[in-house]
């Protein structure tokens, strides 16, 4: 029997080609073969993801949704941002020292996703909150909301995190990846602009 | 705090319906992480199967001239295509970092990672006829292999790169760009608009 390098190479090519051919039509045979045995593991993983997602929604759902809404002024877009943030979290599975770090991470991701949407004008132009406030006869709130909405994004995000979420400026700086001095400056200018617009209705404090 | 602003924001809440939608979408999301978590288990299994394949190879060598004169099915005239179960394995094989596209204009049901003679090739398919072929290779040549004479070609800046989009009737089926010393291309079975391309390329993480 004559065994040569050439025969070996040709055999190798033949098998590789056959493998690629089978893969093209039926999927990678190894993957298909192992898929069945991994079904149980996948189902278990999926349960873990769902349980994690439920917990994240309980813990941070409203905060993320509100932050996204403060950027986008649209509930559908804010919901998308919330969902994308949860997916990013579940994909990255980051480790945190404590719950505060975890929340900061999620707020940063949600903020970045929201700003990306704003940057590329993919936001839907409706504002359920304005409609709701007007329908409730809350003109005072509607006035405040319109004033906040009119601020540039860099002021708006700081105002939201400082006044609504109660973060100190140093933590806002960490979330937004900005300098503390920049955050304080944006906060001050944001307040100034709100004071100009709202006049006696201004209630954001010093 | 701004109490009125607080009153306003309190109205923005995760509703039960919203919660159901999000959980359902997450249930249907194909997490790459799952593949990573299982890669170690898979590697052990693959090693065992690789042993069997070696035996098969040597058995095949023992068949003399028949094998040497095969009319075998090779691709690209014998250029080896090696498939992998994860993007990390593909990155190791091609020698540069490959990242997944996280947004595609269809629901991905199958992903194939392949090293096509040094070029990374990821094929995403849905359960129907939609697919996307994402290629990354060294150099600055168009690696798409798509020579269709499209009616429209535009250049647009996405994520810091100038992307050439090609298509017809307001939609684009092919996008090619360079970044550093690498060439990238995405070929879609069905064209999408410019905003869709922007979202898709930005999702490469």
Contacts between the chains, C-beta under 8 A, distances in Angstrom:
chain1	res1	chain2	res2	distance
A	1	B	62	6.7
A	1	B	64	6.0
A	2	B	64	6.0
A	3	B	61	6.0
A	3	B	62	7.4
A	4	B	68	7.7
A	6	B	68	6.4
A	7	B	61	5.9
A	7	B	64	7.2
A	7	B	67	6.0
A	7	B	68	4.7
A	8	B	61	5.5
A	10	B	67	6.2
A	10	B	68	5.3
A	10	B	70	6.0
A	10	B	72	7.5
A	11	B	57	6.5
A	11	B	60	4.7
A	11	B	61	5.2
A	11	B	67	5.1
A	11	B	70	7.9
A	12	B	57	6.9
A	13	B	72	6.3
A	13	B	74	5.2
A	13	B	78	5.3
A	13	B	80	7.6
A	14	B	60	7.6
A	14	B	67	6.8
A	14	B	70	4.9
A	14	B	72	3.5
A	14	B	73	7.8
A	14	B	74	7.2
A	15	B	56	7.6
A	15	B	57	6.5
A	15	B	60	6.7
A	16	B	74	6.9
A	16	B	80	5.2
A	16	B	81	7.3
A	16	B	82	7.7
A	17	B	72	5.1
A	17	B	73	4.4
A	17	B	74	3.5
A	17	B	75	6.1
A	17	B	78	7.6
A	18	B	72	6.7
A	18	B	73	5.9
A	19	B	83	8.0
A	20	B	73	7.7
A	20	B	74	7.8
A	20	B	75	5.2
A	20	B	81	4.8
A	20	B	83	7.5
A	21	B	73	4.5
A	21	B	75	7.7
A	23	B	83	5.8
A	23	B	112	7.3
A	27	B	110	6.8
A	27	B	112	8.0
A	28	B	83	5.2
A	28	B	85	7.4
A	28	B	112	6.7
A	30	B	46	6.5
A	30	B	49	6.6
A	30	B	85	7.3
A	31	B	85	6.0
A	33	B	49	7.9
A	34	B	42	6.4
A	34	B	45	6.0
A	38	B	38	6.2
A	38	B	41	7.9
A	38	B	42	7.9
A	41	B	38	6.2
A	41	B	41	7.7
A	42	B	34	6.3
A	45	B	31	7.5
A	45	B	34	5.0
A	45	B	37	6.8
A	46	B	27	6.7
A	49	B	26	6.2
A	49	B	27	7.7
A	49	B	29	7.9
A	49	B	31	6.5
A	50	B	23	6.3
A	50	B	26	6.7
A	50	B	27	6.1
A	53	B	22	7.1
A	53	B	23	5.9
A	53	B	26	4.8
A	54	B	23	6.7
A	57	B	14	6.2
A	57	B	19	5.9
A	57	B	22	6.9
A	57	B	23	7.7
A	61	B	14	4.1
A	61	B	19	7.4
A	62	B	12	7.4
A	62	B	13	5.7
A	62	B	14	5.7
A	65	B	12	5.9
A	65	B	13	7.2
A	65	B	14	5.6
A	66	B	9	5.1
A	66	B	12	4.8
A	69	B	9	7.8
A	69	B	12	4.8
A	70	B	9	7.4
A	75	B	12	7.6
A	78	B	12	7.3
A	79	B	18	5.6
A	79	B	21	7.3
A	79	B	22	7.1
A	82	B	14	7.3
A	82	B	18	8.0
A	82	B	22	6.6
A	83	B	21	8.0
A	83	B	22	4.8
A	83	B	25	5.8
A	83	B	26	7.2
A	86	B	22	6.8
A	86	B	26	6.4
A	87	B	26	6.6
A	87	B	29	5.9
A	90	B	26	7.2
A	90	B	31	6.4
A	90	B	33	7.0
A	91	B	31	6.1
A	91	B	32	6.4
A	91	B	33	5.2
A	92	B	33	8.0
A	93	B	33	6.2
A	116	B	202	6.8
A	120	B	195	7.3
A	120	B	198	5.7
A	120	B	199	7.8
A	120	B	202	7.9
A	122	B	195	6.3
A	122	B	199	7.1
A	129	B	8	6.8
A	129	B	11	6.3
A	129	B	12	6.7
A	132	B	11	6.5
A	133	B	8	7.0
A	133	B	11	7.8
A	140	B	4	6.5
A	141	B	4	5.6
A	141	B	7	5.9
A	141	B	8	5.3
A	144	B	2	7.3
A	144	B	4	4.4
A	144	B	5	5.9
A	144	B	8	6.5
A	145	B	5	7.9
A	145	B	8	5.1
A	148	B	5	6.3
A	148	B	8	8.0
A	159	B	2	7.8
A	159	B	5	7.7
A	160	B	9	7.7
A	163	B	1	4.4
A	163	B	2	4.7
A	163	B	5	5.9
A	163	B	6	7.5
A	164	B	1	6.7
A	164	B	2	7.8
A	164	B	5	6.4
A	164	B	6	6.2
A	164	B	9	5.2
A	166	B	1	7.0
A	201	B	4	7.5
A	203	B	2	5.5
A	203	B	3	5.6
A	203	B	4	5.8
A	203	B	5	8.0
A	204	B	1	7.5
A	204	B	2	4.0
A	204	B	5	7.0
A	205	B	1	7.1
A	205	B	2	7.2
